[in-house]
Amino acid sequence: INKEKIFAVTQRDSNKDGASESVPSQVRLPKTKEELFQYDCVILGKDIDSVFSAEELKLFKDYLEERGGSLVYARGKSYTFRNEVLAELEPVVWGEGEAGEGRFQLTSAGSVNPIFEFGPNRNSDLVIRELPEMVSVTRVKEEKSLAVILARTQEPGSGRELATIAYERYGKGKVMSIGTAGLWRWSFMPRDLSEYDDVYARFWGQMIRWLVYGSDFLPGQDITFKTDKNSFSLGEPVPLVIQTKLVDRESYHPRIELTAPDGTIHEVVPTSDEYQPTLFSARYLPDKEGEYTAVLHNNLGEPKEDTVRFTVYSDSVEQRFVSSNEDLMAQISSITGGESLSMDEWNTLPQRARDFTVASAPKVEPEDIWDKLSIFSLLMGVLGFEWLLRRKGGLL
């Protein structure tokens, strides 16, 4: 890789004894923050430090933290010499040298990740085991604490498992490392594996989609519109937040049309944030319960319109949930000794209530207590005391 061959297309004509012709592309490398922030995903190859200057490499950190972009280290360690800026962003710490050929083994996280969904009725683990091995695997010294390992490869000889495909969140974005060389083998399947001809394209396409759709901005869009939640209490302020990228702050004049549950339309004008130039916000105080629809109209950028819906309800649980819960009522009546009635049995309620009153009324029945030891002892004591008093008084 060098600056002259970046974004160049090479054509080979077999009629000219293998002579090749380089056709330079009109695409140029992003060298400024504004240029880099236009991209949703950036894939780095080898020797990237010979293409970008030290100051330009620092932009990748801003790209992840501020832009929420995605960065892919497609062939392991992407720099020749020690580079603290790029090393800080990676989900793993690279070791020295490379191991020999190896085959991917999906982890539990990799088995459920959409990157490795190769089609209906195809088990990801089985497909990976049948695909051609990698040419080499970059040795890993350490896995960072926030890294999620999607695939490992067993190092020949030592049997040590190396993190081959891993990712981690960095700022608002994601960083993925593919510590191997030879993925191109998946695009040249032998005849007996022709059913997997689409695996290579699926892998890269699904990986990029998974990375990009996790960011604040959808592909091709430079404006997002959202609220912090989907439901609000009556009288609670509703924050309407607009986030932009590469939009001229002075020329951008968004407006929001908000439709209340009764059809009334209110216009809300967002204001720019003093400390975050890419942020615009507005607050709306709802005075009615129901579903609201807020439509953002943009005079610049994409999309031209965006819609957010939210619901406003009263804090009263009884007013929010007014439908009957038959199962709960039947359970309560069974526990308390009552009955659950259908609408057809409604006319029997008065008689059932009278029967219940009679059945639940307390019943008084006489009970002999003289034969209890305590009561018998008390009676004998009273009689004995009376006999003593009579004798003392000369009555006996």
C-alpha positions in Angstrom: 0.0 0.0 0.0 1.2 3.5 -0.8 -0.2 6.9 -1.5 0.0 6.5 -5.2 -1.9 3.2 -5.4 -4.7 4.0 -2.9 -8.1 4.0 -4.6 -6.5 2.9 -7.9 -8.0 0.3 -10.2 -5.6 -2.1 -12.0 -6.6 -3.7 -15.2 -4.7 -6.7 -16.7 -4.9 -7.5 -20.4 -3.8 -11.0 -21.3 -3.2 -10.0 -24.9 -0.3 -7.7 -23.8 1.8 -10.4 -22.2 0.5 -9.7 -18.7 1.1 -5.9 -18.9 -0.9 -4.0 -16.4 -2.3 -0.5 -16.5 -3.1 1.6 -13.4 -6.1 3.8 -13.6 -6.2 6.4 -10.8 -9.6 6.9 -9.2 -11.2 10.3 -8.5 -11.7 9.3 -4.9 -9.2 10.8 -2.4 -8.4 9.8 1.1 -10.2 11.7 3.9 -7.6 14.0 5.4 -9.8 16.3 7.6 -12.3 15.8 10.3 -15.1 17.0 8.0 -14.1 14.6 5.2 -13.7 11.6 7.5 -17.1 12.2 9.2 -18.9 11.7 5.9 -18.3 8.0 6.1 -20.4 5.5 8.1 -17.7 2.8 8.1 -14.0 2.8 7.5 -12.0 -0.4 6.8 -8.3 -0.3 7.4 -5.8 -2.6 5.7 -2.0 -3.1 6.3 0.6 -0.3 6.8 -2.0 2.4 7.4 0.5 4.5 9.2 2.4 5.0 5.9 -0.7 6.5 4.3 -2.0 8.8 7.1 0.1 11.2 9.1 0.2 11.1 12.9 -2.2 14.0 13.1 -4.6 12.4 10.6 -4.6 9.1 12.5 -5.8 11.0 15.6 -9.0 11.8 13.7 -10.1 8.2 14.0 -10.6 8.6 17.7 -12.8 11.7 17.1 -14.6 9.7 14.4 -15.6 7.0 16.9 -16.3 9.3 19.9 -18.1 12.1 18.2 -19.4 10.8 14.9 -20.3 7.3 16.2 -18.7 5.7 13.1 -17.5 2.2 12.7 -13.8 1.1 12.3 -12.7 -2.2 11.0 -9.1 -3.6 11.2 -9.5 -6.0 8.3 -6.1 -7.7 8.4 -5.0 -7.7 12.0 -2.4 -5.2 13.1 -2.8 -2.3 10.5 0.4 -0.4 11.3 4.1 -1.3 10.9 5.6 0.5 13.9 4.4 1.3 17.4 1.3 3.5 17.1 -0.4 4.3 20.4 -3.4 6.1 18.7 -4.5 3.1 16.7 -3.5 0.6 19.4 -5.8 2.4 21.9 -8.8 1.9 19.6 -8.3 -1.9 19.0 -10.3 -4.5 21.0 -7.2 -6.6 21.4 -3.5 -6.2 22.1 -1.5 -7.8 19.3 1.4 -10.2 20.0 4.5 -10.8 17.9 4.3 -12.5 14.6 1.7 -14.8 13.0 0.6 -18.3 13.5 0.1 -20.8 10.7 -3.2 -21.8 9.0 -6.3 -21.9 11.1 -10.0 -22.3 11.0 -12.6 -20.1 12.8 -14.5 -21.4 15.8 -17.5 -19.3 16.7 -17.9 -18.4 20.4 -21.4 -18.3 22.0 -21.5 -14.5 21.2 -20.5 -15.2 17.6 -23.1 -18.0 17.1 -26.0 -15.5 17.7 -24.4 -12.5 15.9 -26.1 -11.6 12.6 -22.7 -11.3 10.9 -22.5 -15.1 10.7 -26.1 -15.7 9.4 -25.4 -17.4 6.1 -29.0 -18.1 5.1 -32.1 -20.1 6.2 -31.5 -23.7 7.3 -27.8 -23.1 7.6 -26.2 -23.6 11.0 -23.5 -21.0 11.4 -21.1 -23.2 13.3 -21.4 -26.0 10.8 -20.8 -23.7 7.8 -17.7 -22.1 9.5 -16.2 -25.6 10.0 -16.6 -26.5 6.3 -15.1 -23.2 4.9 -11.5 -23.1 3.8 -8.9 -22.3 6.5 -7.2 -18.9 6.8 -3.7 -18.4 5.4 -2.4 -17.1 8.7 -3.6 -15.8 12.1 -2.2 -12.8 13.9 -1.1 -13.6 17.4 -2.9 -11.9 20.3 -1.2 -10.9 23.5 -4.2 -9.7 25.4 -8.0 -9.3 25.0 -9.2 -6.0 26.4 -11.8 -6.0 29.1 -14.7 -4.6 27.0 -13.9 -6.7 24.0 -16.5 -9.2 22.7 -14.9 -12.2 21.0 -17.0 -13.5 18.1 -14.6 -16.2 16.8 -11.3 -17.8 17.9 -8.7 -19.9 16.1 -6.5 -22.6 17.6 -2.9 -21.9 17.2 -1.0 -24.8 15.5 1.4 -26.5 17.8 0.6 -24.8 21.1 -3.2 -25.3 20.9 -3.7 -21.9 22.4 -7.0 -20.2 21.3 -6.5 -16.8 19.7 -9.1 -14.1 19.4 -9.6 -13.9 15.7 -12.7 -11.7 15.3 -13.5 -9.3 18.1 -15.3 -6.0 18.6 -15.8 -3.4 21.3 -17.7 -0.1 21.7 -15.6 3.0 21.7 -17.4 6.3 22.4 -20.5 6.3 20.2 -19.0 3.9 17.7 -17.7 0.3 17.3 -14.3 -1.1 16.5 -13.9 -4.5 15.0 -10.7 -6.4 14.4 -10.2 -9.4 12.1 -6.9 -10.9 13.0 -6.4 -13.1 10.0 -5.2 -13.2 6.4 -7.0 -15.4 3.9 -10.7 -14.4 4.0 -10.4 -14.2 0.2 -10.4 -18.0 0.2 -14.1 -17.9 1.0 -14.7 -16.2 -2.4 -13.0 -19.1 -4.4 -14.8 -22.2 -3.2 -13.9 -25.6 -4.6 -16.6 -27.4 -6.5 -17.7 -29.6 -3.6 -18.4 -26.4 -1.5 -20.2 -24.5 -4.3 -23.3 -24.1 -2.1 -21.2 -21.6 0.0 -20.3 -19.3 -3.0 -22.3 -16.5 -1.4 -20.7 -16.8 2.1 -17.9 -14.3 1.4 -20.3 -11.5 0.2 -22.8 -12.3 3.0 -20.1 -12.0 5.7 -18.8 -8.6 4.6 -22.3 -7.2 3.8 -23.8 -8.3 7.1 -20.8 -7.2 9.1 -21.0 -3.6 7.7 -24.8 -3.5 8.0 -24.5 -4.6 11.7 -21.9 -2.0 12.4 -23.6 0.8 10.6 -27.1 0.3 11.9 -25.9 0.5 15.5 -24.8 4.1 15.0 -26.9 7.3 15.6 -27.2 7.9 11.9 -28.6 5.6 9.2 -26.6 5.2 6.0 -26.9 8.2 3.8 -28.4 10.3 6.5 -26.9 13.2 8.4 -29.8 14.2 10.7 -31.5 12.1 13.4 -34.7 13.0 15.3 -35.7 11.3 18.5 -37.1 11.5 22.1 -35.5 9.9 25.1 -38.5 7.5 25.6 -41.8 6.5 24.0 -44.3 7.4 26.8 -44.7 10.3 29.1 -46.9 11.3 32.0 -49.5 14.1 31.5 -47.8 17.4 32.2 -44.3 15.9 31.8 -42.1 17.9 29.3 -41.3 16.0 26.2 -37.7 16.6 24.9 -37.4 16.5 21.1 -33.8 16.1 20.1 -32.2 16.7 16.7 -28.6 15.6 16.1 -26.7 16.6 12.9 -23.4 15.9 11.2 -21.8 17.9 8.4 -24.8 20.4 8.4 -24.1 24.1 8.4 -25.3 25.3 11.8 -26.0 28.9 10.6 -28.0 27.8 7.5 -29.9 24.9 9.2 -33.5 26.0 10.3 -35.5 22.9 11.4 -39.1 23.1 12.4 -41.4 20.5 14.0 -45.1 20.0 13.4 -46.7 18.2 16.3 -50.2 16.7 16.0 -52.1 16.2 19.2 -54.6 13.3 19.8 -57.5 15.6 18.9 -55.9 16.6 15.6 -54.7 20.0 16.7 -51.4 20.9 15.1 -48.7 22.8 17.0 -45.5 24.2 15.5 -42.3 23.9 17.6 -39.1 25.6 16.7 -35.9 23.8 17.9 -32.9 25.9 19.2 -29.2 25.0 18.9 -27.3 23.9 21.9 -24.7 26.4 23.1 -22.1 23.8 24.0 -22.8 21.1 21.3 -23.0 22.7 17.9 -24.4 19.6 16.3 -27.3 19.4 18.6 -30.8 21.1 18.4 -33.6 20.5 20.8 -37.1 21.6 21.8 -39.5 20.9 24.6 -43.2 20.4 24.4 -45.6 20.2 27.4 -48.6 18.0 26.5 -52.0 18.8 28.0 -54.0 15.9 26.7 -53.7 12.1 26.9 -53.2 10.0 23.8 -50.8 9.5 21.0 -48.8 12.4 19.6 -47.0 12.6 16.2 -44.0 14.9 15.7 -42.8 15.5 12.2 -39.4 17.2 11.7 -39.0 19.3 8.5 -35.4 19.9 7.4 -34.3 22.6 5.0 -30.8 21.0 4.7 -29.4 17.5 4.8 -31.1 14.1 4.7 -33.8 13.0 5.4 -36.0 15.9 4.4 -38.6 14.7 6.9 -38.5 12.4 10.0 -41.3 11.3 12.3 -41.4 10.5 16.0 -44.4 9.2 17.9 -45.0 9.1 21.6 -47.9 8.5 24.0 -49.0 10.6 26.9 -51.1 9.1 29.8 -52.3 9.9 33.3 -50.4 8.7 36.3 -53.5 7.0 37.6 -53.2 3.2 37.1 -57.0 2.8 37.4 -57.5 5.3 34.5 -54.8 3.8 32.4 -55.8 0.2 32.6 -59.6 0.1 32.6 -60.2 -3.2 30.9 -61.3 -6.2 33.1 -58.9 -8.9 34.0 -61.1 -12.0 34.2 -58.3 -14.4 35.3 -57.3 -12.1 38.1 -60.8 -11.6 39.3 -61.5 -15.4 39.2 -58.4 -16.0 41.2 -59.3 -13.4 43.9 -62.9 -14.8 44.2 -61.6 -18.3 44.6 -59.1 -17.3 47.3 -61.7 -15.3 49.3 -64.5 -18.0 49.0 -66.5 -16.1 46.4 -67.6 -17.0 42.8 -67.0 -15.6 39.4 -70.1 -15.0 37.3 -70.7 -14.6 33.6 -73.1 -12.0 32.3 -75.7 -14.7 31.8 -75.7 -15.4 35.6 -75.9 -11.7 36.6 -79.6 -12.0 37.6 -78.6 -14.6 40.3 -76.3 -12.2 42.1 -78.9 -11.0 44.7 -79.8 -14.5 45.8 -76.1 -15.6 45.8 -75.3 -12.6 48.0 -78.0 -13.5 50.5 -76.9 -17.1 50.6 -73.3 -15.9 51.1 -74.4 -13.7 54.0 -76.2 -16.5 55.7 -73.4 -19.0 55.1 -70.7 -16.6 56.4 -72.7 -15.4 59.5 -71.0 -16.4 62.8 -72.7 -19.3 64.6 -73.0 -19.5 68.4 -73.1 -22.9 70.0 -73.0 -23.7 73.8 -69.9 -25.6 74.9 -69.3 -27.3 78.3 -66.2 -25.9 80.0 -66.5 -27.4 83.5 -64.5 -30.4 82.5 -61.5 -28.3 81.6 -58.8 -28.6 84.3 -58.3 -24.9 84.8 -62.1 -24.2 85.1 -62.7 -27.2 87.4 -59.8 -26.1 89.6 -61.2 -22.6 89.8 -64.7 -23.8 90.7 -63.3 -26.1 93.4 -61.2 -23.3 94.8 -64.3 -21.0 95.0 -66.4 -23.7 96.7 -63.6 -24.5 99.2 -63.1 -20.9 100.1 -66.8 -20.5 100.7 -66.8 -23.6 103.0 -64.0 -22.1 105.0 -65.8 -18.8 105.4 -69.0 -20.6 106.6 -67.1 -22.6 109.1 -65.2 -19.6 110.5 -68.6 -17.8 110.9 -70.0 -20.7 112.8 -72.5 -21.5 110.1 -71.3 -25.1 109.9 
